[in-house]
């Protein structure tokens, strides 16, 4: 088969990287991508040659998001006409539009839920052939299109069978497992679903840094420009090494939802400070079912600082047990995704008739 993967964000490179590797030997792979953060460099470093759909910088706001989507639709339409793929795969609205127009199946992979991404719900879900989402995610009235699985996006690349944290890699950056450090992540919050959302402001960031510095080194990863007093903590690394740094950190704090999930999946507690707190069901499950992440709405600064104190005192064994329980409840998402795509649409019939079939993809750890 000829498979087209459309990528919007560095997280989507990680999401599909190993799935693409698994499928490449018996399928023709086409990758389209937008210029977002380090996405293109990640693709090229790993031998992928993407077709760039959106190179220009887009202004913030729903109006400009809509214009950007229309431009992206048009470019993708022409590429699909030329390449004639059998399936369109990704997390973008555009694959659903183009797939519907050209009568090509589109598999929309989403884990945010319909309330958190209203634009996708209104303009993407109706046109998608199927929506592939974790069990805990609500896709609203489009549940009849949902293919659900016991897992999260992040397990497709951070499960123990796929990812092994390397001490040698963190040593390159002057870090060591016996010297505690903390990771802070600041997002740009400029995506269409980020409109009106708030994260950590720079004043509060300084308070967090001063508190953490008493217990170890502070490292900052940021999508936005920082003032000098915070920029001195910025971590300058190969983007592919960030998960190794994360895996050995003592705690992650930030306003990035994806990195909060990644940290929790790696067994490192995360704290998120964002208007999205309480809205994303994957994070809610990781918080209330497993105690691996904790969310706070803007304005609850004191509660967040108290949570830092609690987590600094918590027994590492308790966190390890929670992490093990989470993994034991989930499947090998990488293998499941590969099977689903490779055998589509027969795989759709199988999973609809027998949802427990996915249990054959249990994680080994």
C-alpha positions as CSV (number, residue, x, y, z in Angstrom):
1,X,0.0,0.0,0.0
2,X,0.9,3.6,-0.3
3,X,0.5,5.5,3.0
4,X,0.5,9.2,3.5
5,X,1.4,10.5,7.0
6,X,0.6,14.2,7.6
7,X,2.5,15.7,10.6
8,X,1.8,19.0,12.3
9,X,4.0,19.1,15.4
10,X,7.3,17.5,16.7
11,X,5.1,15.3,18.9
12,X,3.6,13.8,15.8
13,X,7.1,12.8,14.5
14,X,7.5,10.9,17.7
15,X,4.0,9.5,17.6
16,X,4.5,7.9,14.1
17,X,8.3,7.5,13.9
18,X,8.5,3.9,14.9
19,X,5.1,3.0,13.3
20,X,6.5,4.3,10.0
21,X,9.7,2.3,10.5
22,X,7.6,-0.9,11.0
23,X,5.5,-0.3,7.9
24,X,8.2,1.0,5.6
25,X,9.5,-2.5,4.5
26,X,6.2,-3.5,2.9
27,X,4.6,-0.2,2.1
28,X,5.4,3.1,0.3
29,X,5.5,5.9,2.7
30,X,4.9,9.6,1.9
31,X,5.3,12.3,4.6
32,X,3.9,15.8,4.5
33,X,4.7,18.3,7.3
34,X,4.5,21.9,8.4
35,X,7.3,23.9,9.7
36,X,6.7,23.8,13.4
37,X,9.4,24.1,16.0
38,X,12.0,21.3,15.4
39,X,9.7,19.0,13.3
40,X,11.5,19.3,10.0
41,X,15.0,18.9,11.6
42,X,13.8,15.8,13.4
43,X,12.4,14.3,10.2
44,X,15.6,15.0,8.2
45,X,18.0,13.9,11.0
46,X,16.2,10.5,10.8
47,X,16.4,10.1,7.0
48,X,12.8,11.2,6.2
49,X,12.3,13.7,3.3
50,X,9.0,15.4,4.0
51,X,7.0,17.4,1.5
52,X,6.5,20.8,3.2
53,X,2.9,21.9,3.3
54,X,3.2,25.1,5.3
55,X,6.5,27.0,5.5
56,X,5.3,30.5,6.2
57,X,4.8,31.7,9.8
58,X,1.1,32.0,10.7
59,X,-0.4,34.7,12.8
60,X,-2.2,33.7,16.0
61,X,-6.0,33.7,16.1
62,X,-8.9,31.6,14.8
63,X,-9.3,33.7,11.6
64,X,-5.7,33.1,10.6
65,X,-6.0,29.4,11.7
66,X,-8.9,29.0,9.3
67,X,-6.9,30.7,6.4
68,X,-3.9,28.4,7.2
69,X,-6.1,25.3,7.1
70,X,-7.5,26.3,3.7
71,X,-4.1,26.8,2.3
72,X,-2.9,23.5,3.8
73,X,-6.0,21.7,2.4
74,X,-5.2,23.0,-1.1
75,X,-1.6,21.9,-1.0
76,X,-2.4,18.5,0.4
77,X,-5.1,18.1,-2.2
78,X,-2.7,18.5,-5.1
79,X,-0.1,16.2,-3.4
80,X,-2.7,13.5,-2.9
81,X,-3.9,13.8,-6.4
82,X,-0.4,13.3,-7.7
83,X,0.7,10.5,-5.3
84,X,-2.6,8.6,-5.1
85,X,-2.1,7.1,-1.5
86,X,-4.4,4.4,-0.3
87,X,-4.8,5.8,3.2
88,X,-4.3,9.3,4.8
89,X,-3.0,9.1,8.3
90,X,-2.3,11.9,10.9
91,X,-3.7,14.3,13.4
92,X,-4.7,17.2,11.1
93,X,-8.0,18.4,9.9
94,X,-6.7,18.6,6.4
95,X,-6.4,14.8,5.9
96,X,-10.1,14.5,6.7
97,X,-11.1,17.2,4.2
98,X,-8.9,15.9,1.4
99,X,-9.8,12.2,2.1
100,X,-13.5,13.0,2.0
101,X,-13.2,15.0,-1.3
102,X,-11.1,12.3,-3.0
103,X,-12.8,9.3,-1.4
104,X,-9.7,8.1,0.3
105,X,-9.9,6.7,3.9
106,X,-8.6,9.1,6.5
107,X,-7.4,7.8,10.0
108,X,-7.5,10.7,12.4
109,X,-5.4,10.0,15.5
110,X,-6.5,12.2,18.4
111,X,-6.2,12.1,22.2
112,X,-7.5,15.5,23.2
113,X,-11.2,14.9,23.2
114,X,-13.9,17.0,21.5
115,X,-14.2,19.6,24.3
116,X,-10.5,20.5,24.2
117,X,-10.3,20.9,20.4
118,X,-13.6,22.3,19.2
119,X,-12.2,23.3,15.8
120,X,-11.2,19.7,15.1
121,X,-14.6,18.5,16.5
122,X,-16.6,20.8,14.2
123,X,-14.4,20.7,11.0
124,X,-12.4,17.5,11.3
125,X,-14.4,14.7,13.0
126,X,-17.4,14.9,10.6
127,X,-15.1,14.1,7.6
128,X,-12.8,11.6,9.1
129,X,-13.3,7.9,8.1
130,X,-12.2,6.8,11.6
131,X,-11.0,8.5,14.8
132,X,-8.3,6.5,16.7
133,X,-8.3,7.5,20.3
134,X,-7.6,6.2,23.8
135,X,-10.5,4.5,25.6
136,X,-10.7,7.4,28.1
137,X,-11.2,10.1,25.4
138,X,-14.7,11.3,24.5
139,X,-15.2,12.1,20.8
140,X,-18.8,13.2,21.4
141,X,-21.4,12.3,18.8
142,X,-18.8,10.7,16.5
143,X,-18.3,7.8,18.8
144,X,-19.5,5.5,16.0
145,X,-16.3,6.4,14.1
146,X,-14.0,5.7,17.1
147,X,-11.5,2.9,17.2
148,X,-10.5,2.9,20.9
149,X,-7.4,1.3,22.5
150,X,-6.0,0.9,26.0
151,X,-3.1,3.4,25.8
152,X,-1.9,6.8,24.9
153,X,-0.1,8.4,21.9
154,X,3.0,8.7,24.0
155,X,3.3,4.9,24.6
156,X,3.9,4.4,20.9
157,X,7.4,5.8,21.4
158,X,8.1,5.8,25.1
159,X,7.0,2.3,26.1
160,X,9.8,0.2,27.7
161,X,10.0,-2.1,24.6
162,X,10.7,0.9,22.4
163,X,12.6,3.5,24.5
164,X,15.5,2.9,26.9
165,X,16.8,6.0,28.7
166,X,20.5,6.5,28.3
167,X,22.8,7.8,31.0
168,X,25.5,8.3,28.4
169,X,23.3,10.8,26.6
170,X,22.5,12.9,29.7
171,X,26.2,12.8,30.6
172,X,26.9,14.7,27.4
173,X,25.0,17.7,28.9
174,X,26.8,17.7,32.2
175,X,23.9,15.8,33.9
176,X,24.1,12.7,36.1
177,X,21.5,10.4,37.7
178,X,23.0,11.0,41.2
179,X,22.7,14.8,40.8
180,X,19.0,15.8,41.0
181,X,17.7,18.1,38.4
182,X,14.3,19.5,37.4
183,X,12.8,20.2,33.9
184,X,10.6,23.2,33.2
185,X,8.7,23.5,29.9
186,X,7.1,26.6,28.5
187,X,4.8,26.4,25.5
188,X,4.1,29.1,23.0
189,X,0.3,28.4,23.2
190,X,-0.3,29.6,19.6
191,X,-2.2,26.6,18.2
192,X,-5.9,27.1,17.3
193,X,-7.0,25.2,20.4
194,X,-4.8,27.4,22.5
195,X,-6.8,30.6,21.8
196,X,-7.6,32.3,25.1
197,X,-5.6,29.8,27.1
198,X,-3.1,30.7,29.7
199,X,0.1,29.0,31.0
200,X,2.9,29.9,33.3
201,X,3.8,33.6,33.2
202,X,7.4,34.6,33.7
203,X,7.0,36.0,37.2
204,X,5.6,32.7,38.5
205,X,8.2,30.8,36.5
206,X,10.9,32.6,38.6
207,X,9.2,31.7,41.8
208,X,9.2,28.0,40.8
209,X,12.8,28.2,39.7
210,X,13.9,29.7,43.1
211,X,12.0,27.0,45.0
212,X,13.5,24.1,42.9
213,X,17.1,25.5,43.0
214,X,17.3,24.6,46.7
215,X,16.9,20.9,45.7
216,X,18.8,20.5,42.5
217,X,19.6,22.0,39.1
218,X,16.9,23.7,37.1
219,X,16.7,23.2,33.3
220,X,14.3,25.1,31.0
221,X,12.9,24.1,27.7
222,X,10.9,26.7,25.9
223,X,9.1,27.5,22.6
224,X,9.0,31.2,23.4
225,X,11.6,33.9,23.9
226,X,12.6,34.2,27.5
227,X,14.1,37.1,29.5
228,X,17.7,36.8,30.5
229,X,17.0,35.9,34.1
230,X,15.2,32.7,32.9
231,X,17.1,32.1,29.7
232,X,20.3,31.3,31.7
233,X,18.5,28.1,32.7
234,X,17.7,27.1,29.1
235,X,18.8,23.7,28.1
236,X,20.5,23.6,24.7
237,X,20.4,20.0,23.4
238,X,19.7,17.8,20.4
239,X,15.9,17.7,20.3
240,X,16.0,13.9,20.0
241,X,17.6,13.7,23.4
242,X,14.9,15.5,25.3
243,X,13.2,12.3,26.4
244,X,16.4,10.9,27.9
245,X,16.8,14.1,29.9
246,X,13.2,13.9,30.9
247,X,13.4,10.3,32.0
248,X,16.1,11.0,34.6
249,X,14.7,14.2,35.9
250,X,13.1,14.4,39.3
251,X,10.1,16.4,38.3
252,X,8.7,18.1,35.2
253,X,6.7,21.4,35.6
254,X,5.2,23.3,32.7
255,X,2.2,24.3,30.5
256,X,2.8,21.7,27.8
257,X,0.2,19.0,27.9
258,X,2.1,16.6,25.7
259,X,5.3,16.8,27.8
260,X,3.3,16.3,31.0
261,X,1.9,13.1,29.5
262,X,5.4,12.0,28.3
263,X,6.9,12.6,31.7
264,X,4.1,10.6,33.4
265,X,4.5,7.8,30.9
266,X,8.2,7.6,31.7
267,X,7.4,7.4,35.4
268,X,8.5,11.0,36.3
269,X,5.8,13.0,38.1
270,X,4.7,16.1,36.2
271,X,2.9,19.2,37.2
272,X,1.0,21.3,34.7
273,X,-0.2,24.8,35.1
274,X,-2.7,25.7,32.3
275,X,-6.2,26.6,31.4
276,X,-6.5,23.1,30.0
277,X,-6.3,21.6,33.5
278,X,-9.3,19.4,34.0
279,X,-10.2,19.2,30.3
280,X,-7.9,16.5,28.8
281,X,-9.1,13.0,29.7
282,X,-5.7,11.3,29.2
283,X,-4.1,13.7,31.7
284,X,-7.2,13.3,34.0
285,X,-6.8,9.5,33.9
286,X,-3.0,9.7,34.6
287,X,-3.8,12.0,37.5
288,X,-6.7,10.4,39.2
289,X,-6.2,6.8,38.3
290,X,-2.4,6.6,38.6
291,X,-1.2,9.8,40.4
292,X,1.5,10.5,37.9
293,X,0.6,14.1,37.0
294,X,-1.2,17.0,38.7
295,X,-3.0,19.9,37.0
296,X,-3.6,23.4,38.3
297,X,-5.6,26.2,36.7
298,X,-3.9,29.7,36.4
299,X,-4.4,31.5,39.7
300,X,-3.8,28.5,41.9
301,X,-0.1,29.3,42.4
302,X,0.1,28.5,46.1
303,X,-1.4,25.0,45.5
304,X,1.1,24.3,42.8
305,X,4.0,25.3,45.1
306,X,2.6,23.1,47.8
307,X,2.4,20.2,45.4
308,X,6.1,20.6,44.6
309,X,6.9,20.3,48.3
310,X,4.7,17.1,48.5
311,X,6.4,15.5,45.5
312,X,9.9,16.3,46.7
313,X,9.0,14.2,49.9
314,X,7.2,11.3,48.2
315,X,8.8,7.9,48.2
316,X,10.3,7.0,44.8
317,X,9.0,3.5,45.3
318,X,5.4,4.7,45.4
319,X,5.9,6.5,42.0
320,X,7.5,3.4,40.5
321,X,4.6,1.3,41.6
322,X,2.1,3.7,40.1
323,X,4.1,3.7,36.9
324,X,4.1,-0.1,36.8
325,X,0.4,-0.3,37.3
326,X,-0.2,2.1,34.5
327,X,2.0,0.1,32.1
328,X,0.3,-3.1,33.1
329,X,-3.1,-1.7,32.2
330,X,-2.0,-0.6,28.7
331,X,-1.1,-2.2,25.4
332,X,1.8,-1.9,23.1
333,X,0.5,1.1,21.1
334,X,3.2,1.0,18.5
335,X,2.4,-2.6,17.5
336,X,-1.3,-1.9,17.6
337,X,-1.1,1.1,15.4
338,X,1.1,-0.8,12.9
339,X,-1.3,-3.7,12.8
340,X,-4.4,-1.4,12.4
341,X,-2.9,0.5,9.5
342,X,-1.3,-2.4,7.7
343,X,-4.5,-4.5,7.8
344,X,-7.0,-1.7,7.3
345,X,-9.9,-2.0,6.6
346,X,-10.0,-5.6,7.7
347,X,-8.5,-4.6,11.1
348,X,-11.5,-2.2,11.5
349,X,-13.9,-5.1,11.2
350,X,-11.9,-7.3,13.6
351,X,-11.7,-4.7,16.3
352,X,-15.3,-3.7,16.0
353,X,-16.5,-7.3,16.3
354,X,-14.0,-8.2,19.0
355,X,-12.7,-5.1,21.0
356,X,-10.7,-7.4,23.3
357,X,-8.5,-8.4,20.3
358,X,-6.2,-5.5,21.2
359,X,-5.3,-7.4,24.4
360,X,-3.0,-9.5,22.1
361,X,-0.7,-6.4,22.0
362,X,0.1,-6.4,25.8
363,X,3.3,-4.6,26.8
364,X,6.2,-6.6,28.1
365,X,8.3,-4.8,30.7
